């Protein structure tokens, strides 16, 4: 081993890594369902809530392609929204605001309406945690 140079050691490391991380071990994104042209929902699961105000919680992503939109509509339940990728224009109760990667906002059943649109050239991903009663 003392006779190995850095390049040989690097090559050996790369070759060994193929055994540790085989190609089949790479995670595949769930297929999801199309809600509208350019808008896809990916459901991740749900479980009973520890918060007594809610019976269950459900997590999903809404993937919105560049230029696509969701119509403004009444919120069907309370929810927490988190922008995981991209930028999204949100219209909530007729007021427009922009959310960017990392931003968080809330919606309330019977309290507001919301619609969204991507105005950039990048895909926007909105993660939603539904708080179900």
Secondary structure as GFF3:
##gff-version 3
##sequence-region A 1 133
A	DSSP	alpha_helix	6	20	.	.	.	ID=ss1
A	DSSP	three_ten_helix	23	25	.	.	.	ID=ss2
A	DSSP	beta_strand	33	36	.	.	.	ID=ss3
A	DSSP	beta_strand	39	48	.	.	.	ID=ss4
A	DSSP	beta_strand	56	64	.	.	.	ID=ss5
A	DSSP	beta_strand	69	74	.	.	.	ID=ss6
A	DSSP	beta_strand	78	85	.	.	.	ID=ss7
A	DSSP	beta_strand	87	92	.	.	.	ID=ss8
A	DSSP	beta_strand	95	100	.	.	.	ID=ss9
A	DSSP	beta_strand	104	107	.	.	.	ID=ss10
A	DSSP	beta_strand	113	117	.	.	.	ID=ss11
A	DSSP	beta_strand	124	132	.	.	.	ID=ss12
###
